[in-house]
Amino acid sequence: MSEPSFIPPVKPVGMELVMFYPCPYCGRNVPLLAPTEASMGSCDFCRKQFPLVPIDNTTVQYIKLILHNGQAAIDPEYV
């Protein structure tokens, strides 16, 4: 077998926004990718579904643009 080689840190190639929605049944804050359309969420604790208020797609795209899809959020020590 060969020796394991050094693997340098990997930079992000994209990003998504995670929003926390409180489950109306058990109260747990459920992390979900920011939905840009009305949809149903599912609690990972009690397994019940509930309707979600969508997030404005323009705002999501703006944040991704400002952060250069995650590149601008990299710690400067690792650039």
mmCIF file of the N, C-alpha and C atoms, coordinates in Angstrom:
data_MODEL
# 
_entry.id   MODEL 
# 
loop_
_atom_site.group_PDB 
_atom_site.id 
_atom_site.type_symbol 
_atom_site.label_atom_id 
_atom_site.label_alt_id 
_atom_site.label_comp_id 
_atom_site.label_asym_id 
_atom_site.label_entity_id 
_atom_site.label_seq_id 
_atom_site.pdbx_PDB_ins_code 
_atom_site.Cartn_x 
_atom_site.Cartn_y 
_atom_site.Cartn_z 
_atom_site.occupancy 
_atom_site.B_iso_or_equiv 
_atom_site.pdbx_formal_charge 
_atom_site.auth_seq_id 
_atom_site.auth_comp_id 
_atom_site.auth_asym_id 
_atom_site.auth_atom_id 
_atom_site.pdbx_PDB_model_num 
ATOM 1   N N  . MET A 1 1  ? 0.833   -1.185 0.000  1.00 0.00 ? 1  MET A N  1 
ATOM 2   C CA . MET A 1 1  ? 0.000   0.000  0.000  1.00 0.00 ? 1  MET A CA 1 
ATOM 3   C C  . MET A 1 1  ? 0.874   1.243  0.000  1.00 0.00 ? 1  MET A C  1 
ATOM 4   N N  . SER A 1 2  ? 0.377   2.281  -0.637 1.00 0.00 ? 2  SER A N  1 
ATOM 5   C CA . SER A 1 2  ? 1.137   3.523  -0.699 1.00 0.00 ? 2  SER A CA 1 
ATOM 6   C C  . SER A 1 2  ? 0.814   4.397  0.510  1.00 0.00 ? 2  SER A C  1 
ATOM 7   N N  . GLU A 1 3  ? 1.764   5.273  0.811  1.00 0.00 ? 3  GLU A N  1 
ATOM 8   C CA . GLU A 1 3  ? 1.577   6.217  1.907  1.00 0.00 ? 3  GLU A CA 1 
ATOM 9   C C  . GLU A 1 3  ? 0.468   7.210  1.545  1.00 0.00 ? 3  GLU A C  1 
ATOM 10  N N  . PRO A 1 4  ? -0.380  7.588  2.499  1.00 0.00 ? 4  PRO A N  1 
ATOM 11  C CA . PRO A 1 4  ? -1.385  8.608  2.191  1.00 0.00 ? 4  PRO A CA 1 
ATOM 12  C C  . PRO A 1 4  ? -0.688  9.938  1.906  1.00 0.00 ? 4  PRO A C  1 
ATOM 13  N N  . SER A 1 5  ? -1.061  10.586 0.818  1.00 0.00 ? 5  SER A N  1 
ATOM 14  C CA . SER A 1 5  ? -0.436  11.853 0.457  1.00 0.00 ? 5  SER A CA 1 
ATOM 15  C C  . SER A 1 5  ? -1.201  13.015 1.093  1.00 0.00 ? 5  SER A C  1 
ATOM 16  N N  . PHE A 1 6  ? -0.519  14.134 1.193  1.00 0.00 ? 6  PHE A N  1 
ATOM 17  C CA . PHE A 1 6  ? -1.122  15.336 1.768  1.00 0.00 ? 6  PHE A CA 1 
ATOM 18  C C  . PHE A 1 6  ? -2.200  15.856 0.826  1.00 0.00 ? 6  PHE A C  1 
ATOM 19  N N  . ILE A 1 7  ? -3.356  16.155 1.374  1.00 0.00 ? 7  ILE A N  1 
ATOM 20  C CA . ILE A 1 7  ? -4.447  16.734 0.596  1.00 0.00 ? 7  ILE A CA 1 
ATOM 21  C C  . ILE A 1 7  ? -4.642  18.162 1.089  1.00 0.00 ? 7  ILE A C  1 
ATOM 22  N N  . PRO A 1 8  ? -4.441  19.155 0.208  1.00 0.00 ? 8  PRO A N  1 
ATOM 23  C CA . PRO A 1 8  ? -4.598  20.549 0.639  1.00 0.00 ? 8  PRO A CA 1 
ATOM 24  C C  . PRO A 1 8  ? -6.066  20.885 0.904  1.00 0.00 ? 8  PRO A C  1 
ATOM 25  N N  . PRO A 1 9  ? -6.313  21.939 1.696  1.00 0.00 ? 9  PRO A N  1 
ATOM 26  C CA . PRO A 1 9  ? -7.703  22.349 1.947  1.00 0.00 ? 9  PRO A CA 1 
ATOM 27  C C  . PRO A 1 9  ? -8.422  22.675 0.640  1.00 0.00 ? 9  PRO A C  1 
ATOM 28  N N  . VAL A 1 10 ? -9.689  22.366 0.595  1.00 0.00 ? 10 VAL A N  1 
ATOM 29  C CA . VAL A 1 10 ? -10.499 22.565 -0.608 1.00 0.00 ? 10 VAL A CA 1 
ATOM 30  C C  . VAL A 1 10 ? -11.332 23.833 -0.451 1.00 0.00 ? 10 VAL A C  1 
ATOM 31  N N  . LYS A 1 11 ? -11.350 24.662 -1.502 1.00 0.00 ? 11 LYS A N  1 
ATOM 32  C CA . LYS A 1 11 ? -12.138 25.899 -1.492 1.00 0.00 ? 11 LYS A CA 1 
ATOM 33  C C  . LYS A 1 11 ? -13.567 25.602 -1.934 1.00 0.00 ? 11 LYS A C  1 
ATOM 34  N N  . PRO A 1 12 ? -14.531 26.399 -1.466 1.00 0.00 ? 12 PRO A N  1 
ATOM 35  C CA . PRO A 1 12 ? -15.917 26.193 -1.905 1.00 0.00 ? 12 PRO A CA 1 
ATOM 36  C C  . PRO A 1 12 ? -16.079 26.559 -3.383 1.00 0.00 ? 12 PRO A C  1 
ATOM 37  N N  . VAL A 1 13 ? -16.978 25.855 -4.039 1.00 0.00 ? 13 VAL A N  1 
ATOM 38  C CA . VAL A 1 13 ? -17.265 26.137 -5.449 1.00 0.00 ? 13 VAL A CA 1 
ATOM 39  C C  . VAL A 1 13 ? -18.683 26.663 -5.631 1.00 0.00 ? 13 VAL A C  1 
ATOM 40  N N  . GLY A 1 14 ? -19.427 26.778 -4.550 1.00 0.00 ? 14 GLY A N  1 
ATOM 41  C CA . GLY A 1 14 ? -20.792 27.276 -4.615 1.00 0.00 ? 14 GLY A CA 1 
ATOM 42  C C  . GLY A 1 14 ? -21.319 27.471 -3.211 1.00 0.00 ? 14 GLY A C  1 
ATOM 43  N N  . MET A 1 15 ? -22.516 28.026 -3.130 1.00 0.00 ? 15 MET A N  1 
ATOM 44  C CA . MET A 1 15 ? -23.119 28.230 -1.814 1.00 0.00 ? 15 MET A CA 1 
ATOM 45  C C  . MET A 1 15 ? -24.635 28.208 -1.928 1.00 0.00 ? 15 MET A C  1 
ATOM 46  N N  . GLU A 1 16 ? -25.271 27.918 -0.826 1.00 0.00 ? 16 GLU A N  1 
ATOM 47  C CA . GLU A 1 16 ? -26.728 27.968 -0.701 1.00 0.00 ? 16 GLU A CA 1 
ATOM 48  C C  . GLU A 1 16 ? -27.044 28.633 0.630  1.00 0.00 ? 16 GLU A C  1 
ATOM 49  N N  . LEU A 1 17 ? -28.211 29.198 0.728  1.00 0.00 ? 17 LEU A N  1 
ATOM 50  C CA . LEU A 1 17 ? -28.656 29.794 1.986  1.00 0.00 ? 17 LEU A CA 1 
ATOM 51  C C  . LEU A 1 17 ? -29.513 28.794 2.743  1.00 0.00 ? 17 LEU A C  1 
ATOM 52  N N  . VAL A 1 18 ? -29.238 28.664 4.013  1.00 0.00 ? 18 VAL A N  1 
ATOM 53  C CA . VAL A 1 18 ? -30.039 27.797 4.878  1.00 0.00 ? 18 VAL A CA 1 
ATOM 54  C C  . VAL A 1 18 ? -30.868 28.696 5.784  1.00 0.00 ? 18 VAL A C  1 
ATOM 55  N N  . MET A 1 19 ? -32.160 28.457 5.796  1.00 0.00 ? 19 MET A N  1 
ATOM 56  C CA . MET A 1 19 ? -33.071 29.211 6.649  1.00 0.00 ? 19 MET A CA 1 
ATOM 57  C C  . MET A 1 19 ? -33.583 28.266 7.736  1.00 0.00 ? 19 MET A C  1 
ATOM 58  N N  . PHE A 1 20 ? -33.867 28.797 8.908  1.00 0.00 ? 20 PHE A N  1 
ATOM 59  C CA . PHE A 1 20 ? -34.421 28.000 9.997  1.00 0.00 ? 20 PHE A CA 1 
ATOM 60  C C  . PHE A 1 20 ? -35.902 28.324 10.135 1.00 0.00 ? 20 PHE A C  1 
ATOM 61  N N  . TYR A 1 21 ? -36.732 27.300 10.029 1.00 0.00 ? 21 TYR A N  1 
ATOM 62  C CA . TYR A 1 21 ? -38.185 27.437 10.165 1.00 0.00 ? 21 TYR A CA 1 
ATOM 63  C C  . TYR A 1 21 ? -38.619 26.701 11.428 1.00 0.00 ? 21 TYR A C  1 
ATOM 64  N N  . PRO A 1 22 ? -39.364 27.354 12.337 1.00 0.00 ? 22 PRO A N  1 
ATOM 65  C CA . PRO A 1 22 ? -39.830 26.659 13.539 1.00 0.00 ? 22 PRO A CA 1 
ATOM 66  C C  . PRO A 1 22 ? -40.961 25.695 13.186 1.00 0.00 ? 22 PRO A C  1 
ATOM 67  N N  . CYS A 1 23 ? -40.831 24.461 13.611 1.00 0.00 ? 23 CYS A N  1 
ATOM 68  C CA . CYS A 1 23 ? -41.883 23.469 13.383 1.00 0.00 ? 23 CYS A CA 1 
ATOM 69  C C  . CYS A 1 23 ? -43.095 23.864 14.230 1.00 0.00 ? 23 CYS A C  1 
ATOM 70  N N  . PRO A 1 24 ? -44.281 24.003 13.614 1.00 0.00 ? 24 PRO A N  1 
ATOM 71  C CA . PRO A 1 24 ? -45.461 24.401 14.385 1.00 0.00 ? 24 PRO A CA 1 
ATOM 72  C C  . PRO A 1 24 ? -45.970 23.297 15.311 1.00 0.00 ? 24 PRO A C  1 
ATOM 73  N N  . TYR A 1 25 ? -45.450 22.085 15.181 1.00 0.00 ? 25 TYR A N  1 
ATOM 74  C CA . TYR A 1 25 ? -45.906 20.959 16.000 1.00 0.00 ? 25 TYR A CA 1 
ATOM 75  C C  . TYR A 1 25 ? -45.023 20.737 17.225 1.00 0.00 ? 25 TYR A C  1 
ATOM 76  N N  . CYS A 1 26 ? -43.699 20.728 17.026 1.00 0.00 ? 26 CYS A N  1 
ATOM 77  C CA . CYS A 1 26 ? -42.820 20.426 18.160 1.00 0.00 ? 26 CYS A CA 1 
ATOM 78  C C  . CYS A 1 26 ? -41.914 21.597 18.552 1.00 0.00 ? 26 CYS A C  1 
ATOM 79  N N  . GLY A 1 27 ? -41.875 22.654 17.733 1.00 0.00 ? 27 GLY A N  1 
ATOM 80  C CA . GLY A 1 27 ? -41.094 23.833 18.068 1.00 0.00 ? 27 GLY A CA 1 
ATOM 81  C C  . GLY A 1 27 ? -39.632 23.793 17.656 1.00 0.00 ? 27 GLY A C  1 
ATOM 82  N N  . ARG A 1 28 ? -39.172 22.683 17.110 1.00 0.00 ? 28 ARG A N  1 
ATOM 83  C CA . ARG A 1 28 ? -37.770 22.570 16.692 1.00 0.00 ? 28 ARG A CA 1 
ATOM 84  C C  . ARG A 1 28 ? -37.504 23.522 15.528 1.00 0.00 ? 28 ARG A C  1 
ATOM 85  N N  . ASN A 1 29 ? -36.339 24.187 15.529 1.00 0.00 ? 29 ASN A N  1 
ATOM 86  C CA . ASN A 1 29 ? -35.922 25.007 14.395 1.00 0.00 ? 29 ASN A CA 1 
ATOM 87  C C  . ASN A 1 29 ? -35.358 24.082 13.324 1.00 0.00 ? 29 ASN A C  1 
ATOM 88  N N  . VAL A 1 30 ? -36.062 23.979 12.215 1.00 0.00 ? 30 VAL A N  1 
ATOM 89  C CA . VAL A 1 30 ? -35.709 23.049 11.146 1.00 0.00 ? 30 VAL A CA 1 
ATOM 90  C C  . VAL A 1 30 ? -34.881 23.786 10.093 1.00 0.00 ? 30 VAL A C  1 
ATOM 91  N N  . PRO A 1 31 ? -33.629 23.349 9.843  1.00 0.00 ? 31 PRO A N  1 
ATOM 92  C CA . PRO A 1 31 ? -32.823 23.990 8.808  1.00 0.00 ? 31 PRO A CA 1 
ATOM 93  C C  . PRO A 1 31 ? -33.240 23.499 7.422  1.00 0.00 ? 31 PRO A C  1 
ATOM 94  N N  . LEU A 1 32 ? -33.566 24.443 6.538  1.00 0.00 ? 32 LEU A N  1 
ATOM 95  C CA . LEU A 1 32 ? -33.974 24.097 5.177  1.00 0.00 ? 32 LEU A CA 1 
ATOM 96  C C  . LEU A 1 32 ? -33.288 25.033 4.195  1.00 0.00 ? 32 LEU A C  1 
ATOM 97  N N  . LEU A 1 33 ? -32.941 24.514 3.016  1.00 0.00 ? 33 LEU A N  1 
ATOM 98  C CA . LEU A 1 33 ? -32.428 25.385 1.968  1.00 0.00 ? 33 LEU A CA 1 
ATOM 99  C C  . LEU A 1 33 ? -33.496 26.408 1.646  1.00 0.00 ? 33 LEU A C  1 
ATOM 100 N N  . ALA A 1 34 ? -33.110 27.650 1.474  1.00 0.00 ? 34 ALA A N  1 
ATOM 101 C CA . ALA A 1 34 ? -34.054 28.747 1.262  1.00 0.00 ? 34 ALA A CA 1 
ATOM 102 C C  . ALA A 1 34 ? -34.994 28.461 0.098  1.00 0.00 ? 34 ALA A C  1 
ATOM 103 N N  . PRO A 1 35 ? -36.270 28.177 0.393  1.00 0.00 ? 35 PRO A N  1 
ATOM 104 C CA . PRO A 1 35 ? -37.216 27.915 -0.694 1.00 0.00 ? 35 PRO A CA 1 
ATOM 105 C C  . PRO A 1 35 ? -37.647 29.223 -1.352 1.00 0.00 ? 35 PRO A C  1 
ATOM 106 N N  . THR A 1 36 ? -37.592 29.275 -2.679 1.00 0.00 ? 36 THR A N  1 
ATOM 107 C CA . THR A 1 36 ? -37.990 30.486 -3.395 1.00 0.00 ? 36 THR A CA 1 
ATOM 108 C C  . THR A 1 36 ? -39.406 30.373 -3.949 1.00 0.00 ? 36 THR A C  1 
ATOM 109 N N  . GLU A 1 37 ? -40.070 29.266 -3.668 1.00 0.00 ? 37 GLU A N  1 
ATOM 110 C CA . GLU A 1 37 ? -41.473 29.067 -4.040 1.00 0.00 ? 37 GLU A CA 1 
ATOM 111 C C  . GLU A 1 37 ? -42.200 28.485 -2.837 1.00 0.00 ? 37 GLU A C  1 
ATOM 112 N N  . ALA A 1 38 ? -43.503 28.713 -2.773 1.00 0.00 ? 38 ALA A N  1 
ATOM 113 C CA . ALA A 1 38 ? -44.288 28.123 -1.687 1.00 0.00 ? 38 ALA A CA 1 
ATOM 114 C C  . ALA A 1 38 ? -44.148 26.602 -1.756 1.00 0.00 ? 38 ALA A C  1 
ATOM 115 N N  . SER A 1 39 ? -43.854 25.990 -0.625 1.00 0.00 ? 39 SER A N  1 
ATOM 116 C CA . SER A 1 39 ? -43.658 24.541 -0.588 1.00 0.00 ? 39 SER A CA 1 
ATOM 117 C C  . SER A 1 39 ? -43.941 24.030 0.821  1.00 0.00 ? 39 SER A C  1 
ATOM 118 N N  . MET A 1 40 ? -43.755 22.747 0.998  1.00 0.00 ? 40 MET A N  1 
ATOM 119 C CA . MET A 1 40 ? -43.959 22.114 2.298  1.00 0.00 ? 40 MET A CA 1 
ATOM 120 C C  . MET A 1 40 ? -42.608 21.720 2.877  1.00 0.00 ? 40 MET A C  1 
ATOM 121 N N  . GLY A 1 41 ? -42.447 21.975 4.177  1.00 0.00 ? 41 GLY A N  1 
ATOM 122 C CA . GLY A 1 41 ? -41.254 21.546 4.884  1.00 0.00 ? 41 GLY A CA 1 
ATOM 123 C C  . GLY A 1 41 ? -41.585 20.335 5.727  1.00 0.00 ? 41 GLY A C  1 
ATOM 124 N N  . SER A 1 42 ? -40.558 19.595 6.088  1.00 0.00 ? 42 SER A N  1 
ATOM 125 C CA . SER A 1 42 ? -40.744 18.404 6.907  1.00 0.00 ? 42 SER A CA 1 
ATOM 126 C C  . SER A 1 42 ? -39.797 18.477 8.096  1.00 0.00 ? 42 SER A C  1 
ATOM 127 N N  . CYS A 1 43 ? -40.344 18.344 9.280  1.00 0.00 ? 43 CYS A N  1 
ATOM 128 C CA . CYS A 1 43 ? -39.538 18.385 10.496 1.00 0.00 ? 43 CYS A CA 1 
ATOM 129 C C  . CYS A 1 43 ? -38.728 17.098 10.607 1.00 0.00 ? 43 CYS A C  1 
ATOM 130 N N  . ASP A 1 44 ? -37.431 17.244 10.849 1.00 0.00 ? 44 ASP A N  1 
ATOM 131 C CA . ASP A 1 44 ? -36.581 16.065 10.976 1.00 0.00 ? 44 ASP A CA 1 
ATOM 132 C C  . ASP A 1 44 ? -36.689 15.417 12.355 1.00 0.00 ? 44 ASP A C  1 
ATOM 133 N N  . PHE A 1 45 ? -37.436 16.042 13.268 1.00 0.00 ? 45 PHE A N  1 
ATOM 134 C CA . PHE A 1 45 ? -37.614 15.464 14.598 1.00 0.00 ? 45 PHE A CA 1 
ATOM 135 C C  . PHE A 1 45 ? -38.953 14.741 14.728 1.00 0.00 ? 45 PHE A C  1 
ATOM 136 N N  . CYS A 1 46 ? -40.053 15.465 14.469 1.00 0.00 ? 46 CYS A N  1 
ATOM 137 C CA . CYS A 1 46 ? -41.377 14.849 14.644 1.00 0.00 ? 46 CYS A CA 1 
ATOM 138 C C  . CYS A 1 46 ? -41.943 14.292 13.333 1.00 0.00 ? 46 CYS A C  1 
ATOM 139 N N  . ARG A 1 47 ? -41.262 14.561 12.216 1.00 0.00 ? 47 ARG A N  1 
ATOM 140 C CA . ARG A 1 47 ? -41.630 14.027 10.891 1.00 0.00 ? 47 ARG A CA 1 
ATOM 141 C C  . ARG A 1 47 ? -42.926 14.599 10.315 1.00 0.00 ? 47 ARG A C  1 
ATOM 142 N N  . LYS A 1 48 ? -43.474 15.637 10.920 1.00 0.00 ? 48 LYS A N  1 
ATOM 143 C CA . LYS A 1 48 ? -44.704 16.229 10.381 1.00 0.00 ? 48 LYS A CA 1 
ATOM 144 C C  . LYS A 1 48 ? -44.352 17.299 9.347  1.00 0.00 ? 48 LYS A C  1 
ATOM 145 N N  . GLN A 1 49 ? -45.264 17.502 8.400  1.00 0.00 ? 49 GLN A N  1 
ATOM 146 C CA . GLN A 1 49 ? -45.057 18.499 7.357  1.00 0.00 ? 49 GLN A CA 1 
ATOM 147 C C  . GLN A 1 49 ? -45.825 19.774 7.672  1.00 0.00 ? 49 GLN A C  1 
ATOM 148 N N  . PHE A 1 50 ? -45.306 20.900 7.164  1.00 0.00 ? 50 PHE A N  1 
ATOM 149 C CA . PHE A 1 50 ? -45.946 22.194 7.363  1.00 0.00 ? 50 PHE A CA 1 
ATOM 150 C C  . PHE A 1 50 ? -45.600 23.109 6.189  1.00 0.00 ? 50 PHE A C  1 
ATOM 151 N N  . PRO A 1 51 ? -46.503 24.063 5.872  1.00 0.00 ? 51 PRO A N  1 
ATOM 152 C CA . PRO A 1 51 ? -46.256 24.971 4.745  1.00 0.00 ? 51 PRO A CA 1 
ATOM 153 C C  . PRO A 1 51 ? -45.187 26.013 5.097  1.00 0.00 ? 51 PRO A C  1 
ATOM 154 N N  . LEU A 1 52 ? -44.388 26.375 4.093  1.00 0.00 ? 52 LEU A N  1 
ATOM 155 C CA . LEU A 1 52 ? -43.303 27.333 4.275  1.00 0.00 ? 52 LEU A CA 1 
ATOM 156 C C  . LEU A 1 52 ? -43.599 28.644 3.550  1.00 0.00 ? 52 LEU A C  1 
ATOM 157 N N  . VAL A 1 53 ? -43.206 29.739 4.155  1.00 0.00 ? 53 VAL A N  1 
ATOM 158 C CA . VAL A 1 53 ? -43.248 31.038 3.487  1.00 0.00 ? 53 VAL A CA 1 
ATOM 159 C C  . VAL A 1 53 ? -41.983 31.114 2.628  1.00 0.00 ? 53 VAL A C  1 
ATOM 160 N N  . PRO A 1 54 ? -42.128 31.381 1.322  1.00 0.00 ? 54 PRO A N  1 
ATOM 161 C CA . PRO A 1 54 ? -40.942 31.413 0.459  1.00 0.00 ? 54 PRO A CA 1 
ATOM 162 C C  . PRO A 1 54 ? -40.058 32.638 0.707  1.00 0.00 ? 54 PRO A C  1 
ATOM 163 N N  . ILE A 1 55 ? -38.801 32.500 0.327  1.00 0.00 ? 55 ILE A N  1 
ATOM 164 C CA . ILE A 1 55 ? -37.810 33.562 0.419  1.00 0.00 ? 55 ILE A CA 1 
ATOM 165 C C  . ILE A 1 55 ? -37.715 34.239 -0.948 1.00 0.00 ? 55 ILE A C  1 
ATOM 166 N N  . ASP A 1 56 ? -37.546 35.551 -0.965 1.00 0.00 ? 56 ASP A N  1 
ATOM 167 C CA . ASP A 1 56 ? -37.441 36.303 -2.215 1.00 0.00 ? 56 ASP A CA 1 
ATOM 168 C C  . ASP A 1 56 ? -36.200 35.861 -2.997 1.00 0.00 ? 56 ASP A C  1 
ATOM 169 N N  . ASN A 1 57 ? -36.403 35.370 -4.216 1.00 0.00 ? 57 ASN A N  1 
ATOM 170 C CA . ASN A 1 57 ? -35.304 34.870 -5.039 1.00 0.00 ? 57 ASN A CA 1 
ATOM 171 C C  . ASN A 1 57 ? -34.296 35.970 -5.368 1.00 0.00 ? 57 ASN A C  1 
ATOM 172 N N  . THR A 1 58 ? -34.755 37.201 -5.535 1.00 0.00 ? 58 THR A N  1 
ATOM 173 C CA . THR A 1 58 ? -33.841 38.306 -5.828 1.00 0.00 ? 58 THR A CA 1 
ATOM 174 C C  . THR A 1 58 ? -32.856 38.503 -4.682 1.00 0.00 ? 58 THR A C  1 
ATOM 175 N N  . THR A 1 59 ? -33.333 38.377 -3.458 1.00 0.00 ? 59 THR A N  1 
ATOM 176 C CA . THR A 1 59 ? -32.464 38.513 -2.291 1.00 0.00 ? 59 THR A CA 1 
ATOM 177 C C  . THR A 1 59 ? -31.439 37.385 -2.243 1.00 0.00 ? 59 THR A C  1 
ATOM 178 N N  . VAL A 1 60 ? -31.870 36.169 -2.514 1.00 0.00 ? 60 VAL A N  1 
ATOM 179 C CA . VAL A 1 60 ? -30.956 35.020 -2.529 1.00 0.00 ? 60 VAL A CA 1 
ATOM 180 C C  . VAL A 1 60 ? -29.873 35.238 -3.583 1.00 0.00 ? 60 VAL A C  1 
ATOM 181 N N  . GLN A 1 61 ? -30.264 35.639 -4.786 1.00 0.00 ? 61 GLN A N  1 
ATOM 182 C CA . GLN A 1 61 ? -29.296 35.867 -5.864 1.00 0.00 ? 61 GLN A CA 1 
ATOM 183 C C  . GLN A 1 61 ? -28.350 37.016 -5.523 1.00 0.00 ? 61 GLN A C  1 
ATOM 184 N N  . TYR A 1 62 ? -28.853 38.054 -4.860 1.00 0.00 ? 62 TYR A N  1 
ATOM 185 C CA . TYR A 1 62 ? -28.022 39.189 -4.456 1.00 0.00 ? 62 TYR A CA 1 
ATOM 186 C C  . TYR A 1 62 ? -26.935 38.740 -3.476 1.00 0.00 ? 62 TYR A C  1 
ATOM 187 N N  . ILE A 1 63 ? -27.314 37.966 -2.476 1.00 0.00 ? 63 ILE A N  1 
ATOM 188 C CA . ILE A 1 63 ? -26.337 37.495 -1.488 1.00 0.00 ? 63 ILE A CA 1 
ATOM 189 C C  . ILE A 1 63 ? -25.290 36.612 -2.155 1.00 0.00 ? 63 ILE A C  1 
ATOM 190 N N  . LYS A 1 64 ? -25.716 35.747 -3.059 1.00 0.00 ? 64 LYS A N  1 
ATOM 191 C CA . LYS A 1 64 ? -24.759 34.900 -3.783 1.00 0.00 ? 64 LYS A CA 1 
ATOM 192 C C  . LYS A 1 64 ? -23.819 35.748 -4.638 1.00 0.00 ? 64 LYS A C  1 
ATOM 193 N N  . LEU A 1 65 ? -24.346 36.798 -5.267 1.00 0.00 ? 65 LEU A N  1 
ATOM 194 C CA . LEU A 1 65 ? -23.527 37.679 -6.098 1.00 0.00 ? 65 LEU A CA 1 
ATOM 195 C C  . LEU A 1 65 ? -22.508 38.435 -5.246 1.00 0.00 ? 65 LEU A C  1 
ATOM 196 N N  . ILE A 1 66 ? -22.968 39.016 -4.133 1.00 0.00 ? 66 ILE A N  1 
ATOM 197 C CA . ILE A 1 66 ? -22.075 39.787 -3.261 1.00 0.00 ? 66 ILE A CA 1 
ATOM 198 C C  . ILE A 1 66 ? -20.953 38.901 -2.710 1.00 0.00 ? 66 ILE A C  1 
ATOM 199 N N  . LEU A 1 67 ? -21.262 37.662 -2.377 1.00 0.00 ? 67 LEU A N  1 
ATOM 200 C CA . LEU A 1 67 ? -20.254 36.741 -1.840 1.00 0.00 ? 67 LEU A CA 1 
ATOM 201 C C  . LEU A 1 67 ? -19.553 35.941 -2.935 1.00 0.00 ? 67 LEU A C  1 
ATOM 202 N N  . HIS A 1 68 ? -19.769 36.330 -4.183 1.00 0.00 ? 68 HIS A N  1 
ATOM 203 C CA . HIS A 1 68 ? -19.137 35.671 -5.337 1.00 0.00 ? 68 HIS A CA 1 
ATOM 204 C C  . HIS A 1 68 ? -19.322 34.157 -5.242 1.00 0.00 ? 68 HIS A C  1 
ATOM 205 N N  . ASN A 1 69 ? -20.557 33.762 -4.973 1.00 0.00 ? 69 ASN A N  1 
ATOM 206 C CA . ASN A 1 69 ? -20.957 32.355 -4.837 1.00 0.00 ? 69 ASN A CA 1 
ATOM 207 C C  . ASN A 1 69 ? -20.102 31.606 -3.809 1.00 0.00 ? 69 ASN A C  1 
ATOM 208 N N  . GLY A 1 70 ? -19.712 32.306 -2.749 1.00 0.00 ? 70 GLY A N  1 
ATOM 209 C CA . GLY A 1 70 ? -18.962 31.688 -1.660 1.00 0.00 ? 70 GLY A CA 1 
ATOM 210 C C  . GLY A 1 70 ? -17.481 32.019 -1.662 1.00 0.00 ? 70 GLY A C  1 
ATOM 211 N N  . GLN A 1 71 ? -16.939 32.435 -2.788 1.00 0.00 ? 71 GLN A N  1 
ATOM 212 C CA . GLN A 1 71 ? -15.505 32.715 -2.883 1.00 0.00 ? 71 GLN A CA 1 
ATOM 213 C C  . GLN A 1 71 ? -15.081 33.872 -1.979 1.00 0.00 ? 71 GLN A C  1 
ATOM 214 N N  . ALA A 1 72 ? -15.911 34.914 -1.856 1.00 0.00 ? 72 ALA A N  1 
ATOM 215 C CA . ALA A 1 72 ? -15.567 36.082 -1.044 1.00 0.00 ? 72 ALA A CA 1 
ATOM 216 C C  . ALA A 1 72 ? -15.673 35.790 0.451  1.00 0.00 ? 72 ALA A C  1 
ATOM 217 N N  . ALA A 1 73 ? -16.236 34.663 0.828  1.00 0.00 ? 73 ALA A N  1 
ATOM 218 C CA . ALA A 1 73 ? -16.390 34.314 2.239  1.00 0.00 ? 73 ALA A CA 1 
ATOM 219 C C  . ALA A 1 73 ? -15.214 33.489 2.769  1.00 0.00 ? 73 ALA A C  1 
ATOM 220 N N  . ILE A 1 74 ? -14.266 33.163 1.909  1.00 0.00 ? 74 ILE A N  1 
ATOM 221 C CA . ILE A 1 74 ? -13.113 32.351 2.321  1.00 0.00 ? 74 ILE A CA 1 
ATOM 222 C C  . ILE A 1 74 ? -12.247 33.148 3.295  1.00 0.00 ? 74 ILE A C  1 
ATOM 223 N N  . ASP A 1 75 ? -11.775 32.490 4.344  1.00 0.00 ? 75 ASP A N  1 
ATOM 224 C CA . ASP A 1 75 ? -10.877 33.110 5.313  1.00 0.00 ? 75 ASP A CA 1 
ATOM 225 C C  . ASP A 1 75 ? -9.615  33.570 4.579  1.00 0.00 ? 75 ASP A C  1 
ATOM 226 N N  . PRO A 1 76 ? -9.233  34.853 4.700  1.00 0.00 ? 76 PRO A N  1 
ATOM 227 C CA . PRO A 1 76 ? -8.067  35.368 3.964  1.00 0.00 ? 76 PRO A CA 1 
ATOM 228 C C  . PRO A 1 76 ? -6.768  34.616 4.250  1.00 0.00 ? 76 PRO A C  1 
ATOM 229 N N  . GLU A 1 77 ? -6.657  33.958 5.397  1.00 0.00 ? 77 GLU A N  1 
ATOM 230 C CA . GLU A 1 77 ? -5.440  33.209 5.712  1.00 0.00 ? 77 GLU A CA 1 
ATOM 231 C C  . GLU A 1 77 ? -5.245  32.007 4.791  1.00 0.00 ? 77 GLU A C  1 
ATOM 232 N N  . TYR A 1 78 ? -6.315  31.559 4.137  1.00 0.00 ? 78 TYR A N  1 
ATOM 233 C CA . TYR A 1 78 ? -6.231  30.378 3.288  1.00 0.00 ? 78 TYR A CA 1 
ATOM 234 C C  . TYR A 1 78 ? -6.210  30.706 1.802  1.00 0.00 ? 78 TYR A C  1 
ATOM 235 N N  . VAL A 1 79 ? -6.163  32.002 1.461  1.00 0.00 ? 79 VAL A N  1 
ATOM 236 C CA . VAL A 1 79 ? -6.183  32.382 0.040  1.00 0.00 ? 79 VAL A CA 1 
ATOM 237 C C  . VAL A 1 79 ? -4.817  32.192 -0.556 1.00 0.00 ? 79 VAL A C  1 
# 
